[in-house]
Amino acid sequence: MTHDTMKVSKFLSLVLRHKPEHIRLTLDREGWADIDELIARAGTHGMPLTRETVLRVVETSDKQRFALDQAGQRIRANQGHSIDVDLGLEPREPPPILFHGTATTAIASIRGKGLHAATRQHVHLSPDEATAIKVRRRHGPPVVLRIDAARMRTAGHEFFCSTNGVWLTDSVPTEFIEFPNEKA
């Protein structure tokens, strides 16, 4: 991803996941925004975009953060919202084990309270350890937690899988987390 593409991706994450009001963008209940409106509003707020640039970000994002509707006229973030949207995801049976990458400094808190969505709608879990490391690496050395998703599901916790393969749940209590052998 080029520097310019990364800049656009971060901007799209801001306005499609957290602050559409930053550019006076309207999202529908499911988080969709009209691409033409997005381009127009971004331009008036100092971020010149073209349809081609937006489509390139959607197509080349290694994390597949964004999706287009079938007509290619609307865009939304696949997950990670701190605003209230309904992605229309149905509960699904997760793999037996899921993974969560975090910072070393967060381990003590997680041991005491588990994983919580905080400002986001869901806790994000990865289907494999490599993805959890990759997601977390941008914030420093990662620590990977193993989540016993099978036991959580049996205990009544719901899981959802976003379009790009990220597993989502409301929270992960400590009894379902396997911590690495380290002192936190």
C-alpha positions as CSV (number, residue, x, y, z in Angstrom):
1,M,0.0,0.0,0.0
2,T,1.5,3.4,-1.0
3,H,1.7,6.3,1.4
4,D,-1.2,8.1,-0.3
5,T,-3.4,4.9,-0.3
6,M,-2.6,4.4,3.4
7,K,-3.6,8.0,4.1
8,V,-6.9,7.5,2.3
9,S,-7.5,4.2,4.1
10,K,-7.0,5.9,7.5
11,F,-9.3,8.7,6.4
12,L,-12.0,6.2,5.3
13,S,-11.6,4.4,8.6
14,L,-12.2,7.6,10.5
15,V,-15.3,8.7,8.7
16,L,-16.9,5.2,8.0
17,R,-16.1,3.7,11.5
18,H,-16.0,6.5,14.0
19,K,-16.8,10.1,12.9
20,P,-18.9,10.5,9.8
21,E,-19.9,13.9,11.2
22,H,-16.3,15.0,10.8
23,I,-17.2,15.7,7.1
24,R,-21.0,15.8,7.6
25,L,-21.3,12.4,5.9
26,T,-24.6,10.5,6.3
27,L,-24.4,6.7,7.0
28,D,-27.5,4.6,6.9
29,R,-28.4,2.3,9.8
30,E,-26.2,-0.5,8.3
31,G,-23.2,1.8,8.0
32,W,-23.4,2.4,4.2
33,A,-22.4,5.8,2.7
34,D,-23.0,6.9,-0.9
35,I,-19.6,7.1,-2.6
36,D,-20.4,10.2,-4.5
37,E,-21.5,12.0,-1.3
38,L,-18.3,10.7,0.4
39,I,-16.1,12.1,-2.3
40,A,-17.9,15.5,-2.4
41,R,-17.9,15.9,1.4
42,A,-14.2,14.7,1.7
43,G,-13.2,17.3,-0.9
44,T,-14.8,20.2,0.9
45,H,-13.0,19.1,4.1
46,G,-9.5,19.0,2.6
47,M,-9.3,15.4,1.5
48,P,-9.6,15.3,-2.3
49,L,-10.8,11.8,-3.4
50,T,-11.8,10.2,-6.7
51,R,-13.9,7.2,-7.3
52,E,-10.8,5.4,-8.6
53,T,-8.9,6.1,-5.4
54,V,-11.7,4.9,-3.2
55,L,-12.1,1.7,-5.3
56,R,-8.3,1.1,-5.2
57,V,-8.3,1.3,-1.4
58,V,-11.2,-1.1,-1.2
59,E,-9.5,-3.6,-3.5
60,T,-5.9,-3.4,-2.2
61,S,-6.4,-3.2,1.5
62,D,-4.6,-6.2,3.0
63,K,-7.1,-6.3,5.9
64,Q,-10.1,-5.8,3.6
65,R,-11.6,-3.1,5.9
66,F,-14.1,-1.8,3.5
67,A,-16.9,-3.3,1.3
68,L,-18.9,-2.0,-1.7
69,D,-22.6,-2.8,-2.2
70,Q,-23.5,-4.9,-5.2
71,A,-24.2,-1.9,-7.4
72,G,-20.8,-0.4,-6.5
73,Q,-22.5,2.9,-5.4
74,R,-22.1,2.6,-1.6
75,I,-19.2,1.8,0.8
76,R,-19.0,0.8,4.4
77,A,-16.5,-0.5,6.9
78,N,-16.7,-4.2,7.5
79,Q,-16.2,-3.9,11.3
80,G,-14.5,-1.8,14.0
81,H,-17.2,0.8,14.4
82,S,-17.4,3.0,17.5
83,I,-20.7,4.3,16.2
84,D,-24.0,2.4,16.3
85,V,-24.5,0.5,13.0
86,D,-26.1,-2.8,12.3
87,L,-23.9,-4.9,9.9
88,G,-26.7,-7.5,9.6
89,L,-24.4,-10.3,10.7
90,E,-26.0,-13.5,12.0
91,P,-24.6,-15.5,14.9
92,R,-22.2,-18.3,13.6
93,E,-20.4,-21.2,15.0
94,P,-16.7,-20.1,15.5
95,P,-13.6,-22.2,15.1
96,P,-12.7,-23.9,18.4
97,I,-9.8,-21.5,19.0
98,L,-9.6,-17.9,18.0
99,F,-6.7,-15.4,18.7
100,H,-6.4,-11.8,19.9
101,G,-3.3,-9.7,19.6
102,T,-2.7,-7.1,22.2
103,A,0.1,-5.1,23.7
104,T,2.2,-6.3,26.6
105,T,1.1,-3.4,28.7
106,A,-2.6,-4.5,28.4
107,I,-2.0,-8.0,29.8
108,A,-2.5,-7.2,33.5
109,S,-5.8,-5.4,32.8
110,I,-7.0,-8.3,30.6
111,R,-6.1,-10.8,33.3
112,G,-8.3,-8.9,35.7
113,K,-11.2,-7.9,33.5
114,G,-11.1,-10.0,30.3
115,L,-11.5,-8.5,26.9
116,H,-14.1,-5.8,26.3
117,A,-15.1,-3.8,23.2
118,A,-14.4,-0.5,25.0
119,T,-15.4,2.2,22.5
120,R,-16.1,-0.2,19.7
121,Q,-19.1,-2.4,19.1
122,H,-17.3,-5.7,19.4
123,V,-14.1,-7.4,20.5
124,H,-12.1,-8.4,17.4
125,L,-10.7,-11.9,17.1
126,S,-8.5,-13.5,14.5
127,P,-8.9,-17.0,13.0
128,D,-5.2,-17.7,13.2
129,E,-2.2,-16.6,15.2
130,A,-0.3,-15.0,12.3
131,T,-3.2,-12.6,11.6
132,A,-3.4,-11.6,15.3
133,I,0.3,-10.8,15.3
134,K,0.0,-8.8,12.1
135,V,-3.0,-6.8,13.4
136,R,-1.3,-6.0,16.6
137,R,2.3,-5.4,15.3
138,R,1.6,-1.8,14.3
139,H,1.3,-0.9,17.9
140,G,4.5,-2.4,19.1
141,P,5.6,-6.0,20.0
142,P,2.4,-8.1,20.1
143,V,1.3,-10.7,22.7
144,V,-1.2,-13.3,21.3
145,L,-4.0,-14.6,23.5
146,R,-5.7,-17.9,22.7
147,I,-9.5,-17.7,23.1
148,D,-11.5,-20.9,23.8
149,A,-14.3,-20.0,21.4
150,A,-15.9,-23.4,21.5
151,R,-16.4,-23.2,25.3
152,M,-17.6,-19.6,25.1
153,R,-20.2,-20.7,22.5
154,T,-21.3,-23.6,24.7
155,A,-21.6,-21.1,27.6
156,G,-24.0,-19.0,25.5
157,H,-21.7,-16.3,24.0
158,E,-22.5,-15.3,20.4
159,F,-20.0,-14.9,17.6
160,F,-20.3,-13.1,14.3
161,C,-17.9,-13.3,11.3
162,S,-17.5,-10.1,9.3
163,T,-17.2,-10.1,5.6
164,N,-13.4,-10.0,5.8
165,G,-13.1,-12.9,8.2
166,V,-12.7,-11.1,11.5
167,W,-14.6,-12.8,14.3
168,L,-16.6,-10.5,16.6
169,T,-18.1,-11.0,20.0
170,D,-19.3,-8.7,22.8
171,S,-16.6,-9.6,25.4
172,V,-14.3,-12.4,26.4
173,P,-14.3,-13.3,30.1
174,T,-10.9,-14.3,31.5
175,E,-11.9,-17.9,32.0
176,F,-11.9,-18.4,28.2
177,I,-8.5,-16.7,27.7
178,E,-5.2,-18.6,27.6
179,F,-2.4,-16.2,28.5
180,P,1.2,-16.7,27.3
181,N,3.7,-17.9,29.8
182,E,5.0,-14.5,31.0
183,K,4.7,-12.2,33.9
184,A,2.3,-9.3,33.3
